[in-house]
Structures are given as C-alpha cells and as structure tokens.
Amino acid sequence: MQLELRHLQAVLRIAEAGSLGGAARRLGVSQPALSAQLRRIERVTGGDLFVRGQDGVVPTALGQFVLDRARRVLSEMDALGAEARAFSKDGPLRLGCILLVLLDGLLAETDLEMSGREIAVDLEDSVTALARMLGAGRYDAIVYGEVNDHEVPLPEGTSARTLIPKEPFCVRLSARHPLAALDRVDLADLAGETWMAPVEEDDGGPEALTAACAKAGFSPSLRYRITDRKMHYDLIAAGRAVSLSQPTAPTAAGTVLLPLVGTPVTGRIRLAWNRSALSSAEAEQLYRAAARAYVANVDANPFHRRWWDAHPEVHPVLD
C-alpha cells in the first residue's frame, strides 16, 4: 500500500480529535474501520504513530514526524485547489451545507437573488469537513450551524457572516406523548426518554445536549442517529424517541414541537465564503437569499413567531 492524501487526513484527524472514536465521527467512518486503516498506515510508515493514554491518544516521535509532513502536504494541496479555483470563475457556485431547515427554501431564494448563476449544493454531516473543504476550494461558500458557545474554526482566505445569531432549540415529541399537550416542556421531565443523537458531531450540539441534560439532573440515552427526515419523524411519532429541533422545523404527522423551559440550548447560523471564489457582492446576495429562506420558516411554529417578534436583535439585516 502507498500513502495517499486520505491517509494523511486520517492521521491528522486522529491527532486533532485526540481519540480514534472522535476522529471516526468526524471522518464519517466506524471506529473499527479507522483502527484498521491506522494499522495499515503504520505498516507503511514502519512503526506506531500513536500511543494510548488516560486522556486519549498521543503521537509518538514517529507520529509527530508524520503529522508535521502531513500538515505541510495537505496545506499545499489546499492552496493548489484554492488557487486553481481562482482561475475559473465561469463554473457553478458550489455551496456546502449541513442539514438546516432553511436549506429547503435556499435554492429558490438564491435563484431570485443570483439570477442566471448555476448553483451546485452538497450536504455534509460534519462542520469540520465543510470548513476544510471551503479552504481547499471544494466549496465556494458554506452555510452551517453552531450550538451554544461552540465556534467553528475557519481556514485562511475565508470570510464569515452570521445569519441568525440565536435561535432557541425546541423538542419534538410523539403527539401521543403525555407531555404533548403542554405549552412548553421542562427538560428534566424527559429524563427517561430515548433521544435522537444530533446529526452533526462537531457543531457543539452533542456537548450542548449532554450539558443541558446534566444540569437537569440526568444523562441522555442516545440511541438513534438518523439523517433521513422521514425515518426520523416516524420513529418519534411511534413514541420510540424524542429529539432536539430547530424552531423553524416543519410539522410532521404524529409529532409535536414544543419549546423548552429556560431555553437551555440555542443555535446560531452562519455563512462563510472563500474570498478567491466569491466577490463581496455575491456573498451579500447569498446572505440575503439564506436570510429570506430562514425568515420564510419563522411562522412554521407559533411559539417561534412569538419568540422572534420579542427578539428583533436576532433578525437578519435585509435592506
């Protein structure tokens, strides 16, 4: 086997995450698969790259040597992609997103704002991957979320703008749930429930949910992690799980959305773009399109409309 860029990226992710499990989640693979890949890489490099410690994995001397070279090689490849992209302005605008509610209306709004510009959209379930691919020139712009105080580091050569600085996460329950008739739900009353794990692993969501539940006196039982919306909603409607949700989420048969007492988990939505690929005017157009797509969903749930009207400071700037 010869070393490839994906192998260097895997080694780098392991070092960044500090554990095989964390790296596997960021890479979107299983931990056993990543462990097997690491063993193959180590056979090529001639020795162990990491040792396990009480706080996770730590690079060996050989591992540090490989990491230093990997960072250099990957940085050069990122620069190559970004610089090559700068020579080609006639292709489609390449937009990377996580699974946000506003995505449903974003394409229509973008067509209105950027008439005549072809747009290609890809979905990712890792904010870290989105940011890296933005820097590498794979995407011209990305739309992503951050939960509570989490901040996603962005690569050089990019700019970012906050679309929605704060939105209160709510909870989706089965319509047959004993709490479904309430106006709002106390998180502590959901201590015995099975929870849908957040789809994104690196936007601060898992940590925010765990911390909020700990403050409410329990540890959440995370059983399902499902990106398919219909399957997600069907499991909740059947009473098999509950989940955190954006307040602009659509209604789904057999489920209800309710705000949480005290707003223990909040989200933030941001737009970032590669300055070599998008002009300031184009970034402004994309901002307006995304903002209008979000605002169009504010009335999806009456409780969010009330919250939205009471917090004009979070409204996007739409001249």
C-alpha positions as CSV (number, residue, x, y, z in Angstrom):
1,M,0.0,0.0,0.0
2,Q,1.2,3.5,-0.8
3,L,0.3,6.5,1.4
4,E,-2.5,8.7,-0.1
5,L,-3.9,12.1,0.9
6,R,-6.8,10.4,2.6
7,H,-4.4,8.5,4.8
8,L,-2.7,11.8,5.8
9,Q,-6.1,13.3,6.5
10,A,-7.0,10.4,8.7
11,V,-3.8,10.7,10.8
12,L,-4.4,14.4,11.2
13,R,-8.0,13.9,12.3
14,I,-6.9,11.4,14.9
15,A,-4.4,13.9,16.3
16,E,-6.9,16.7,16.2
17,A,-9.6,14.7,17.9
18,G,-7.3,13.1,20.5
19,S,-9.1,9.8,20.1
20,L,-10.0,7.2,17.5
21,G,-13.7,7.5,18.3
22,G,-13.7,11.2,17.9
23,A,-11.8,11.1,14.6
24,A,-14.0,8.4,13.3
25,R,-17.1,10.5,13.9
26,R,-15.5,13.5,12.1
27,L,-14.5,11.3,9.2
28,G,-17.9,9.6,9.0
29,V,-16.5,6.1,9.4
30,S,-16.7,3.4,12.1
31,Q,-14.1,3.3,14.8
32,P,-13.1,-0.3,13.9
33,A,-12.6,0.7,10.2
34,L,-10.4,3.7,11.2
35,S,-8.4,1.5,13.6
36,A,-7.8,-1.0,10.7
37,Q,-6.8,1.9,8.4
38,L,-4.4,3.2,11.0
39,R,-2.7,-0.2,11.3
40,R,-2.2,-0.3,7.6
41,I,-0.7,3.2,7.6
42,E,1.6,2.3,10.4
43,R,2.8,-0.7,8.4
44,V,3.8,1.7,5.7
45,T,5.5,4.2,8.0
46,G,7.3,1.5,9.9
47,G,6.0,2.0,13.4
48,D,3.4,3.2,15.8
49,L,2.1,6.7,15.2
50,F,0.1,7.0,18.4
51,V,0.1,5.6,21.9
52,R,-3.0,5.3,24.1
53,G,-3.0,7.3,27.3
54,Q,-5.5,8.1,30.0
55,D,-6.6,11.2,28.1
56,G,-6.8,9.6,24.6
57,V,-4.1,9.0,22.0
58,V,-0.8,10.9,21.9
59,P,1.6,11.0,18.9
60,T,4.8,9.1,19.1
61,A,8.0,10.7,17.9
62,L,7.4,9.0,14.5
63,G,3.8,10.1,14.7
64,Q,4.8,13.7,15.2
65,F,7.2,13.5,12.3
66,V,4.4,12.1,10.0
67,L,2.0,14.8,11.3
68,D,4.4,17.6,10.5
69,R,4.9,16.4,7.0
70,A,1.1,15.6,6.6
71,R,0.2,19.2,7.5
72,R,2.7,20.6,5.0
73,V,1.4,18.3,2.2
74,L,-2.2,19.0,2.9
75,S,-1.6,22.7,3.2
76,E,0.0,22.7,-0.3
77,M,-2.9,20.7,-1.7
78,D,-5.4,23.1,-0.1
79,A,-3.5,26.1,-1.7
80,L,-3.4,24.3,-5.0
81,G,-7.2,23.8,-5.0
82,A,-8.0,27.4,-4.0
83,E,-5.6,28.9,-6.5
84,A,-6.8,26.7,-9.3
85,R,-10.3,27.7,-8.5
86,A,-9.4,31.4,-8.7
87,F,-8.6,30.9,-12.4
88,S,-12.0,29.5,-13.2
89,K,-14.9,31.9,-12.5
90,D,-17.4,30.5,-15.0
91,G,-18.4,27.3,-13.2
92,P,-21.3,26.9,-10.9
93,L,-21.3,28.4,-7.4
94,R,-20.5,25.4,-5.2
95,L,-22.4,25.6,-1.9
96,G,-21.8,23.2,1.0
97,C,-24.4,22.9,3.8
98,I,-25.3,20.9,6.8
99,L,-29.0,19.8,7.2
100,L,-30.6,23.1,8.2
101,V,-34.3,23.8,7.8
102,L,-33.6,26.9,5.7
103,L,-32.0,24.7,3.1
104,D,-35.4,23.8,1.7
105,G,-36.1,27.3,0.6
106,L,-32.5,28.4,0.0
107,L,-32.3,27.3,-3.6
108,A,-35.4,29.2,-4.6
109,E,-34.3,32.3,-2.9
110,T,-30.8,32.0,-4.4
111,D,-32.3,31.7,-7.8
112,L,-34.1,35.0,-7.3
113,E,-31.0,36.8,-5.8
114,M,-28.4,35.4,-8.2
115,S,-30.4,35.1,-11.4
116,G,-28.6,33.2,-14.1
117,R,-25.9,31.7,-11.8
118,E,-25.8,28.0,-11.7
119,I,-25.6,26.5,-8.2
120,A,-24.4,23.1,-7.0
121,V,-25.3,22.1,-3.5
122,D,-23.8,19.3,-1.4
123,L,-24.9,18.2,2.1
124,E,-22.4,17.2,4.7
125,D,-22.9,16.0,8.3
126,S,-19.6,17.4,9.6
127,V,-19.0,21.1,10.1
128,T,-15.3,20.4,10.3
129,A,-15.3,18.8,6.9
130,L,-17.3,21.7,5.5
131,A,-14.7,24.2,6.7
132,R,-11.8,22.2,5.5
133,M,-13.3,21.8,2.0
134,L,-14.1,25.5,1.9
135,G,-10.4,26.3,2.5
136,A,-9.4,23.6,-0.1
137,G,-11.6,25.2,-2.8
138,R,-14.0,22.3,-2.9
139,Y,-16.8,24.8,-1.9
140,D,-17.1,28.4,-2.7
141,A,-19.4,29.0,0.3
142,I,-20.8,27.1,3.2
143,V,-23.9,27.5,5.4
144,Y,-23.6,25.9,8.8
145,G,-24.7,25.9,12.4
146,E,-23.1,26.3,15.8
147,V,-24.7,25.3,19.1
148,N,-24.4,27.4,22.3
149,D,-20.9,28.8,22.6
150,H,-19.2,26.5,20.1
151,E,-17.2,28.3,17.4
152,V,-16.1,26.5,14.2
153,P,-12.5,27.5,13.2
154,L,-12.3,28.7,9.6
155,P,-9.3,28.4,7.2
156,E,-7.3,31.3,5.9
157,G,-8.6,33.1,2.9
158,T,-12.2,32.9,4.1
159,S,-14.7,35.4,5.5
160,A,-17.9,34.7,7.5
161,R,-21.1,36.4,8.4
162,T,-23.7,35.5,11.0
163,L,-27.2,35.0,9.5
164,I,-29.1,34.2,12.7
165,P,-27.1,34.9,16.0
166,K,-29.5,33.0,18.2
167,E,-32.5,30.6,17.9
168,P,-34.0,28.6,20.7
169,F,-33.9,24.9,20.1
170,C,-37.1,23.0,20.9
171,V,-38.1,19.4,21.4
172,R,-40.0,17.1,19.0
173,L,-42.3,14.5,20.8
174,S,-44.9,12.0,19.7
175,A,-48.3,13.5,19.6
176,R,-49.4,10.7,21.9
177,H,-46.7,11.6,24.5
178,P,-48.1,12.5,28.0
179,L,-46.4,15.9,27.7
180,A,-47.6,16.7,24.2
181,A,-50.5,18.9,25.3
182,L,-48.3,21.3,27.3
183,D,-47.3,24.8,26.1
184,R,-43.6,24.1,26.9
185,V,-41.6,21.2,28.3
186,D,-39.1,21.1,31.2
187,L,-36.0,19.2,30.1
188,A,-36.0,17.3,33.4
189,D,-39.3,15.7,32.6
190,L,-37.6,14.0,29.6
191,A,-35.1,12.2,31.7
192,G,-36.4,8.7,31.0
193,E,-36.7,9.2,27.2
194,T,-34.6,7.7,24.4
195,W,-33.1,10.6,22.4
196,M,-32.1,11.0,18.8
197,A,-28.4,11.8,18.7
198,P,-27.6,15.1,16.9
199,V,-26.8,14.5,13.3
200,E,-23.7,16.8,13.4
201,E,-21.0,15.6,15.7
202,D,-18.8,18.7,15.7
203,D,-21.0,21.8,15.8
204,G,-21.3,21.8,19.6
205,G,-24.7,20.0,19.6
206,P,-23.8,16.8,21.3
207,E,-22.0,18.6,24.1
208,A,-24.8,21.2,24.5
209,L,-27.4,18.4,24.8
210,T,-25.3,16.5,27.3
211,A,-24.6,19.6,29.4
212,A,-28.2,20.7,29.4
213,C,-29.4,17.3,30.5
214,A,-26.7,17.1,33.2
215,K,-27.9,20.4,34.5
216,A,-31.4,19.0,34.5
217,G,-30.2,16.0,36.6
218,F,-29.8,13.2,34.0
219,S,-27.7,11.8,31.3
220,P,-29.5,11.4,27.9
221,S,-29.9,8.0,26.4
222,L,-28.7,8.5,22.8
223,R,-29.8,5.6,20.7
224,Y,-30.6,6.8,17.1
225,R,-28.6,9.0,14.7
226,I,-30.7,9.3,11.6
227,T,-30.2,11.8,8.7
228,D,-33.3,10.7,6.8
229,R,-36.1,13.1,7.9
230,K,-39.0,10.8,7.3
231,M,-37.5,8.0,9.3
232,H,-36.5,10.4,12.0
233,Y,-40.1,11.7,12.3
234,D,-41.6,8.3,12.0
235,L,-39.6,7.0,15.0
236,I,-40.7,10.0,17.1
237,A,-44.3,9.6,16.0
238,A,-44.2,6.0,17.1
239,G,-43.0,7.1,20.6
240,R,-39.6,5.5,20.3
241,A,-37.6,8.6,20.7
242,V,-37.5,12.4,21.2
243,S,-35.2,14.9,19.7
244,L,-33.9,18.4,19.7
245,S,-35.1,20.5,16.8
246,Q,-34.7,23.9,15.2
247,P,-37.8,26.0,16.0
248,T,-38.4,26.6,12.3
249,A,-38.7,22.9,11.6
250,P,-41.8,21.8,9.7
251,T,-44.7,19.9,11.2
252,A,-44.7,16.2,10.8
253,A,-47.7,13.8,11.2
254,G,-47.9,12.2,14.6
255,T,-45.4,14.6,16.3
256,V,-45.5,18.0,18.1
257,L,-42.8,20.6,18.6
258,L,-42.6,22.3,22.0
259,P,-40.3,25.0,23.4
260,L,-38.0,24.1,26.3
261,V,-38.3,25.9,29.7
262,G,-35.4,28.2,30.1
263,T,-34.1,27.8,26.6
264,P,-31.1,25.6,27.6
265,V,-29.9,25.0,24.0
266,T,-29.6,27.7,21.4
267,G,-28.3,27.7,17.8
268,R,-26.5,30.1,15.6
269,I,-26.5,30.0,11.7
270,R,-23.5,31.3,9.7
271,L,-22.4,31.8,6.2
272,A,-18.7,31.6,5.2
273,W,-17.2,32.0,1.8
274,N,-13.8,31.7,0.0
275,R,-12.8,35.2,-0.9
276,S,-10.9,34.0,-4.0
277,A,-14.1,32.4,-5.3
278,L,-16.9,34.8,-4.3
279,S,-16.9,38.6,-4.6
280,S,-18.3,40.8,-1.8
281,A,-21.4,41.5,-3.9
282,E,-22.0,37.7,-4.5
283,A,-21.5,37.0,-0.8
284,E,-24.1,39.7,0.0
285,Q,-26.6,38.1,-2.4
286,L,-26.1,34.7,-0.9
287,Y,-26.6,36.2,2.6
288,R,-29.9,37.8,1.6
289,A,-31.1,34.5,0.0
290,A,-30.2,32.5,3.1
291,A,-31.8,35.1,5.4
292,R,-35.0,35.2,3.5
293,A,-35.1,31.4,3.4
294,Y,-34.9,31.4,7.2
295,V,-37.5,34.1,7.7
296,A,-39.9,32.3,5.5
297,N,-40.0,29.5,8.1
298,V,-40.5,31.6,11.2
299,D,-44.2,31.0,11.1
300,A,-43.8,27.2,10.9
301,N,-44.5,27.1,14.7
302,P,-46.5,29.8,16.6
303,F,-44.2,29.7,19.6
304,H,-41.2,30.6,17.5
305,R,-43.1,33.5,15.9
306,R,-43.8,34.9,19.4
307,W,-40.1,34.5,20.4
308,W,-39.0,36.0,17.1
309,D,-41.1,39.1,17.5
310,A,-39.9,39.6,21.1
311,H,-36.2,39.4,19.9
312,P,-35.7,41.9,17.0
313,E,-31.9,41.9,17.8
314,V,-31.6,38.5,16.2
315,H,-33.3,39.4,12.9
316,P,-31.0,39.4,9.8
317,V,-30.2,42.6,8.0
318,L,-32.4,42.8,4.9
319,D,-32.2,46.2,3.2
